[in-house]
Amino acid sequence: MPVYSYIALSPQGQRIQSEAVAISPEELRQTLSQQGLLVQKVREKRELLSFRRRTVTPEAFLMFNQEFLALIRAGLPIPEVLKLAANRPESPALTQTLARVADEVRQGAAMSESCGRHPEVFEGPYLAALRTGEKTGDMARVLEKYQVYLRQRVALQRKVSQALAYPAFLLATLVVILLILFIFVLPRFVSLYTDYGAELPLPTRILIGIVDSLPYLLPVFILGGAGFWAGWRRWKKLPAVARRLDAIRDGLPLFGSIYREAAAAQIARALSALLAGGTPLVEAMRITAQSLASPGQTERLLQATREVTEGKSLANALRGKALLPETAVRLVEVGEASGGLDRMLEEAAQFHEENLSHRLTQLMALIEPILMLLMGVLVGGIIIVMYLPIFYIVDVIK
């Protein structure tokens, strides 16, 4: 999601210059205006090759928030809590950011305002939880709801990482084996066959040509791959491209269902946590939209947000937008009717998280034998092609 730098004036006339993550400049202006700021300038912050990475892992932030929550429950003031919790040996980036936040809070700034200046560390749902806690005076309860959301998200990410670990290991092993063959083993065969001087089979000649061209092709592949990756990262952010990619991902067999389950679980879990913490529905939907990785999904959720603002129920606004399946929308409908929308959304999130885990297990059971077969075909094929001339040598000798 784009990062914007902005200049605004506070109600007291203080000039504020900071950064924030938003869908568009108009969305950021609206958010800042709702915070009582007079926006003077908004500009997208562009970085070299658009490589912006999150400097703090969710696991590190989970541990910080757990400690922060425990100290808040103990009755310590926020500046003292930040001072005690700021030392994070496992995450130097988080330590530096928390130290700056602690200094600003000691000087009188609100914690939500100070954290909002570091969008690369503090995400939208956390900032919303802080703002709600500051308004209600019950920071511990609100952050506890966010902690449940973050813990579930980290657990889901760990499941995905564990499921992908073995296929990633197989792919890395295949790459290493191919590099060893092409760099160390195949050149010896090329030298042997060159000394032999006989005409070689076509598959062997093709493979020898690849080996001979490798010193020239490898830099081209590396530079071309880096250029393609940088261009792809920028190109896929275009709204029309993002919508098309969403449609393609949704239509993929097996992968499409995993993509939809993950998106539904994230939306339901984030909305549930924000509503349970006291965030108004429209603001919760807007914050959830900003936290989604897919621009297409973000656009559809913002459209649903506008419909809710115009008077539609959440269930009707979500229907037909490919954000939540009909089962989850029915749970939302029941939650709105019973006054327990956050609980119904939590039920929907848990249901989709369990489905996602099951589908990941199915996918890994399919991918592992395919990768093993691919390794056997590639490595075995190369060895067979390089040994083909030996059979011709035997024929010549006879």
C-alpha positions as CSV (number, residue, x, y, z in Angstrom):
1,M,0.0,0.0,0.0
2,P,1.4,3.5,-0.8
3,V,3.1,5.6,1.8
4,Y,2.3,9.3,1.8
5,S,4.1,12.2,3.4
6,Y,1.8,15.0,4.6
7,I,1.8,18.4,6.2
8,A,-1.1,19.4,8.4
9,L,-2.1,21.8,11.2
10,S,-3.5,20.6,14.5
11,P,-6.5,22.4,16.1
12,Q,-4.0,24.3,18.3
13,G,-2.2,25.6,15.1
14,Q,0.8,23.3,15.5
15,R,2.4,22.3,12.2
16,I,2.7,18.5,11.8
17,Q,4.9,16.8,9.2
18,S,4.7,13.0,9.1
19,E,4.0,9.9,7.0
20,A,1.0,7.5,6.8
21,V,-0.2,4.5,4.8
22,A,-3.4,5.0,2.8
23,I,-5.3,3.8,-0.3
24,S,-5.1,7.2,-2.0
25,P,-4.4,10.8,-1.2
26,E,-8.1,11.5,-0.9
27,E,-8.5,8.7,1.6
28,L,-5.7,10.1,3.7
29,R,-7.1,13.6,3.6
30,Q,-10.4,12.3,4.8
31,T,-8.8,10.3,7.6
32,L,-6.7,13.2,8.8
33,S,-9.7,15.5,8.7
34,Q,-11.6,13.1,10.9
35,Q,-8.7,13.4,13.4
36,G,-9.3,17.2,13.5
37,L,-6.2,18.1,11.3
38,L,-6.2,20.7,8.6
39,V,-4.4,19.1,5.7
40,Q,-2.1,21.4,3.7
41,K,-0.1,19.0,1.5
42,V,-0.2,15.3,0.7
43,R,2.5,13.6,-1.5
44,E,3.2,10.0,-2.3
45,K,6.6,8.9,-1.0
46,R,8.4,6.9,-3.7
47,E,11.4,4.7,-3.0
48,L,14.1,3.2,-5.2
49,L,12.5,0.3,-7.2
50,S,9.5,0.6,-4.8
51,F,11.2,-1.8,-2.3
52,R,9.6,-1.0,1.0
53,R,9.7,-3.7,3.6
54,R,8.2,-4.1,7.0
55,T,11.0,-3.7,9.5
56,V,9.3,-5.4,12.5
57,T,8.0,-8.9,12.3
58,P,4.5,-9.7,13.7
59,E,6.1,-12.1,16.2
60,A,8.3,-9.4,17.6
61,F,5.4,-6.9,17.8
62,L,3.2,-9.6,19.5
63,M,5.8,-10.0,22.3
64,F,6.1,-6.2,22.7
65,N,2.3,-5.8,22.9
66,Q,2.0,-8.6,25.5
67,E,4.5,-6.9,27.7
68,F,3.0,-3.5,27.1
69,L,-0.5,-4.9,28.0
70,A,0.8,-6.5,31.2
71,L,2.4,-3.3,32.4
72,I,-0.7,-1.2,31.6
73,R,-2.8,-3.7,33.6
74,A,-0.4,-3.2,36.5
75,G,-1.4,0.5,36.6
76,L,1.8,2.1,35.3
77,P,1.5,5.3,33.3
78,I,2.0,5.0,29.5
79,P,5.4,7.0,29.4
80,E,6.8,4.6,32.1
81,V,5.4,1.6,30.3
82,L,7.0,2.6,27.0
83,K,10.3,3.2,28.8
84,L,10.3,-0.3,30.3
85,A,9.0,-2.1,27.2
86,A,11.1,-0.2,24.6
87,N,14.2,-2.5,25.0
88,R,13.6,-5.3,22.4
89,P,16.8,-7.2,21.8
90,E,15.2,-9.4,19.2
91,S,14.2,-6.4,17.1
92,P,16.5,-3.4,17.0
93,A,14.2,-1.5,14.6
94,L,11.3,-1.8,17.1
95,T,13.6,-0.7,19.9
96,Q,14.6,2.5,18.0
97,T,11.0,3.3,17.0
98,L,9.7,2.7,20.6
99,A,12.4,5.0,22.0
100,R,11.3,7.8,19.7
101,V,7.6,7.2,20.6
102,A,8.5,7.3,24.3
103,D,10.3,10.6,23.9
104,E,7.4,12.2,22.1
105,V,4.8,10.9,24.6
106,R,6.9,12.3,27.5
107,Q,6.8,15.6,25.7
108,G,3.0,15.5,25.7
109,A,2.0,13.8,22.4
110,A,-0.7,11.2,22.3
111,M,0.6,7.7,21.8
112,S,-1.7,7.1,18.9
113,E,-0.4,10.3,17.2
114,S,3.2,9.4,17.8
115,C,2.8,5.8,16.6
116,G,1.0,7.0,13.5
117,R,4.2,8.7,12.3
118,H,5.7,5.2,11.9
119,P,3.4,3.3,9.5
120,E,6.2,0.8,8.7
121,V,5.9,-0.5,12.3
122,F,2.4,0.3,13.6
123,E,-0.4,-0.9,11.4
124,G,-3.9,0.6,11.1
125,P,-5.8,-1.8,13.5
126,Y,-3.2,-1.1,16.2
127,L,-3.5,2.7,15.8
128,A,-7.3,2.4,15.9
129,A,-7.1,0.4,19.1
130,L,-4.8,3.1,20.6
131,R,-7.2,5.9,19.6
132,T,-10.2,4.0,21.0
133,G,-8.3,3.3,24.2
134,E,-7.4,7.0,24.6
135,K,-11.0,8.1,24.1
136,T,-12.6,5.5,26.5
137,G,-9.8,5.5,29.1
138,D,-9.7,1.7,29.0
139,M,-6.5,1.1,27.1
140,A,-6.0,-2.4,28.6
141,R,-9.4,-3.8,27.4
142,V,-9.0,-2.4,23.8
143,L,-5.4,-3.7,23.5
144,E,-6.4,-7.1,24.8
145,K,-8.9,-7.4,21.8
146,Y,-6.1,-6.4,19.4
147,Q,-3.7,-8.9,21.0
148,V,-6.2,-11.7,20.3
149,Y,-6.4,-10.6,16.7
150,L,-2.6,-10.4,16.4
151,R,-2.1,-13.8,18.1
152,Q,-4.5,-15.5,15.7
153,R,-2.9,-13.8,12.7
154,V,0.6,-14.9,13.8
155,A,-0.6,-18.4,14.3
156,L,-2.1,-18.5,10.8
157,Q,1.1,-17.1,9.3
158,R,3.1,-19.9,11.1
159,K,0.8,-22.5,9.7
160,V,1.3,-21.2,6.2
161,S,5.1,-21.0,6.7
162,Q,5.3,-24.5,8.1
163,A,3.2,-25.8,5.1
164,L,5.5,-24.1,2.6
165,A,8.8,-25.0,4.4
166,Y,9.3,-28.5,2.9
167,P,8.4,-27.5,-0.7
168,A,10.8,-24.5,-0.4
169,F,13.5,-26.9,0.8
170,L,12.9,-29.2,-2.2
171,L,13.1,-26.2,-4.6
172,A,16.3,-24.9,-3.0
173,T,17.8,-28.4,-3.2
174,L,16.9,-28.7,-6.9
175,V,18.5,-25.3,-7.6
176,V,21.7,-26.3,-5.8
177,I,21.9,-29.7,-7.6
178,L,21.5,-28.0,-11.0
179,L,24.1,-25.4,-10.2
180,I,26.6,-28.1,-9.2
181,L,25.9,-30.0,-12.4
182,F,26.2,-27.0,-14.7
183,I,29.2,-25.4,-13.0
184,F,31.4,-28.4,-11.9
185,V,30.2,-31.7,-13.5
186,L,29.0,-30.8,-17.1
187,P,32.1,-28.8,-18.1
188,R,34.2,-32.0,-17.5
189,F,31.9,-33.9,-19.9
190,V,32.2,-31.1,-22.4
191,S,36.0,-31.3,-22.3
192,L,35.9,-35.1,-22.7
193,Y,33.6,-35.0,-25.7
194,T,35.6,-32.1,-27.3
195,D,38.8,-34.3,-27.1
196,Y,36.9,-37.2,-28.6
197,G,36.0,-35.2,-31.7
198,A,33.1,-37.3,-32.9
199,E,29.7,-36.0,-33.8
200,L,27.5,-35.9,-30.7
201,P,23.7,-36.5,-30.4
202,L,21.5,-33.5,-30.8
203,P,20.3,-33.4,-27.1
204,T,23.9,-33.5,-25.9
205,R,24.9,-30.7,-28.3
206,I,22.1,-28.5,-27.0
207,L,23.1,-29.1,-23.4
208,I,26.8,-28.4,-24.2
209,G,25.7,-25.1,-25.9
210,I,23.9,-24.1,-22.7
211,V,26.9,-24.9,-20.6
212,D,29.2,-22.9,-22.9
213,S,26.8,-19.9,-22.8
214,L,26.3,-20.0,-19.1
215,P,28.9,-17.4,-18.2
216,Y,27.1,-15.0,-20.5
217,L,23.6,-16.0,-19.8
218,L,23.8,-16.0,-16.0
219,P,24.3,-12.2,-15.6
220,V,21.6,-11.6,-18.2
221,F,19.2,-13.8,-16.3
222,I,20.1,-12.2,-12.9
223,L,19.7,-8.6,-14.2
224,G,16.6,-9.4,-16.2
225,G,15.0,-11.1,-13.3
226,A,15.7,-8.2,-11.0
227,G,14.3,-5.8,-13.6
228,F,11.3,-7.9,-14.1
229,W,10.6,-8.2,-10.4
230,A,10.9,-4.4,-9.9
231,G,8.6,-3.7,-12.8
232,W,6.2,-6.3,-11.7
233,R,5.9,-4.8,-8.2
234,R,5.0,-1.4,-9.7
235,W,2.8,-2.7,-12.5
236,K,0.6,-4.9,-10.2
237,K,-0.3,-1.9,-8.1
238,L,-2.3,-0.3,-10.9
239,P,-6.0,-0.6,-10.1
240,A,-7.0,-2.3,-13.4
241,V,-4.1,-4.8,-13.1
242,A,-4.9,-5.5,-9.5
243,R,-8.5,-6.3,-10.4
244,R,-7.4,-8.6,-13.2
245,L,-5.0,-10.4,-10.9
246,D,-7.7,-10.9,-8.3
247,A,-9.9,-12.5,-10.9
248,I,-7.1,-14.7,-12.1
249,R,-6.2,-15.8,-8.5
250,D,-9.9,-16.5,-7.7
251,G,-10.2,-18.7,-10.7
252,L,-7.1,-20.9,-10.1
253,P,-8.0,-24.4,-9.1
254,L,-7.1,-25.1,-5.4
255,F,-5.0,-22.0,-5.1
256,G,-8.0,-19.8,-5.7
257,S,-9.9,-21.3,-2.8
258,I,-6.9,-20.9,-0.5
259,Y,-6.6,-17.2,-1.6
260,R,-10.3,-16.6,-0.9
261,E,-10.3,-18.4,2.5
262,A,-7.2,-16.4,3.6
263,A,-8.8,-13.0,2.6
264,A,-12.1,-13.9,4.3
265,A,-10.4,-14.9,7.5
266,Q,-8.4,-11.7,7.6
267,I,-11.3,-9.4,6.9
268,A,-13.6,-11.1,9.5
269,R,-10.8,-11.3,12.1
270,A,-9.8,-7.6,11.7
271,L,-13.4,-6.4,11.8
272,S,-14.2,-8.5,14.8
273,A,-11.2,-7.2,16.8
274,L,-11.9,-3.6,15.9
275,L,-15.6,-3.7,16.7
276,A,-14.9,-5.6,20.0
277,G,-12.4,-2.9,21.0
278,G,-15.0,-0.2,20.5
279,T,-14.1,1.2,17.0
280,P,-17.2,2.4,15.1
281,L,-18.3,0.1,12.2
282,V,-17.5,2.5,9.3
283,E,-14.0,3.3,10.7
284,A,-13.4,-0.4,11.3
285,M,-14.2,-1.2,7.7
286,R,-12.0,1.6,6.4
287,I,-9.0,0.5,8.6
288,T,-9.5,-3.1,7.6
289,A,-9.5,-2.1,3.9
290,Q,-6.2,-0.3,4.3
291,S,-4.6,-3.4,5.9
292,L,-5.5,-5.7,3.0
293,A,-2.7,-6.7,0.6
294,S,-4.9,-6.8,-2.5
295,P,-5.8,-3.4,-4.0
296,G,-8.8,-5.1,-5.6
297,Q,-10.2,-6.3,-2.3
298,T,-9.4,-2.9,-0.7
299,E,-11.4,-1.2,-3.4
300,R,-14.4,-3.5,-2.9
301,L,-14.3,-3.2,0.9
302,L,-14.2,0.6,0.6
303,Q,-17.2,0.5,-1.8
304,A,-19.0,-1.6,0.9
305,T,-18.0,1.1,3.5
306,R,-19.6,3.8,1.4
307,E,-22.8,1.8,1.1
308,V,-22.9,1.3,4.9
309,T,-22.4,5.1,5.3
310,E,-25.4,5.6,3.0
311,G,-27.6,3.4,5.3
312,K,-27.2,-0.2,4.1
313,S,-26.6,-3.0,6.5
314,L,-23.2,-4.5,6.6
315,A,-24.5,-7.9,5.3
316,N,-26.2,-6.3,2.3
317,A,-23.1,-4.1,1.6
318,L,-20.8,-7.2,1.6
319,R,-23.1,-9.3,-0.5
320,G,-21.9,-9.8,-4.1
321,K,-18.5,-8.3,-3.6
322,A,-16.5,-11.6,-3.4
323,L,-15.1,-10.6,0.0
324,L,-16.9,-13.0,2.3
325,P,-18.7,-16.2,1.2
326,E,-22.5,-16.4,1.7
327,T,-22.1,-18.4,4.9
328,A,-20.1,-15.7,6.5
329,V,-22.5,-13.0,5.2
330,R,-25.4,-14.9,6.9
331,L,-23.4,-14.9,10.2
332,V,-22.9,-11.1,9.8
333,E,-26.7,-10.8,9.2
334,V,-27.4,-12.7,12.4
335,G,-24.9,-10.7,14.3
336,E,-26.5,-7.4,13.2
337,A,-29.9,-8.6,14.2
338,S,-28.8,-9.9,17.6
339,G,-26.4,-7.1,18.5
340,G,-23.4,-9.4,18.6
341,L,-21.7,-8.5,15.3
342,D,-18.2,-8.8,16.7
343,R,-18.9,-12.4,18.0
344,M,-20.4,-13.5,14.7
345,L,-17.5,-12.1,12.8
346,E,-15.1,-14.0,15.2
347,E,-17.0,-17.2,14.5
348,A,-16.7,-16.6,10.7
349,A,-13.0,-15.9,11.1
350,Q,-12.4,-19.1,13.0
351,F,-14.4,-21.1,10.5
352,H,-12.4,-19.8,7.6
353,E,-9.1,-20.2,9.4
354,E,-9.8,-23.9,10.0
355,N,-10.9,-24.2,6.3
356,L,-7.6,-22.6,5.2
357,S,-5.6,-24.9,7.3
358,H,-7.3,-27.9,5.8
359,R,-6.8,-26.6,2.2
360,L,-3.2,-25.9,2.9
361,T,-2.7,-29.5,4.0
362,Q,-4.4,-30.7,0.8
363,L,-2.2,-28.4,-1.3
364,M,1.1,-29.6,0.3
365,A,0.0,-33.3,-0.1
366,L,-0.2,-32.5,-3.9
367,I,2.8,-30.3,-4.3
368,E,5.4,-32.5,-2.6
369,P,5.2,-35.5,-5.0
370,I,5.1,-33.1,-8.0
371,L,8.3,-31.4,-6.8
372,M,9.9,-34.8,-6.2
373,L,8.9,-35.9,-9.7
374,L,10.3,-32.6,-11.2
375,M,13.6,-33.1,-9.4
376,G,13.9,-36.7,-10.8
377,V,13.0,-35.7,-14.4
378,L,15.4,-32.7,-14.5
379,V,18.4,-34.3,-12.8
380,G,17.8,-37.7,-14.4
381,G,17.2,-36.1,-17.8
382,I,20.5,-34.1,-17.7
383,I,22.5,-37.2,-16.7
384,I,21.0,-39.3,-19.5
385,V,21.7,-36.6,-22.1
386,M,25.3,-36.3,-21.0
387,Y,25.8,-40.1,-21.1
388,L,24.2,-40.6,-24.5
389,P,27.6,-40.2,-26.4
390,I,29.1,-43.0,-24.4
391,F,26.7,-45.4,-26.2
392,Y,28.0,-44.0,-29.5
393,I,31.6,-44.5,-28.4
394,V,30.8,-48.2,-27.7
395,D,29.3,-48.5,-31.2
396,V,32.5,-47.0,-32.8
397,I,34.7,-49.4,-30.8
398,K,32.7,-52.3,-32.0
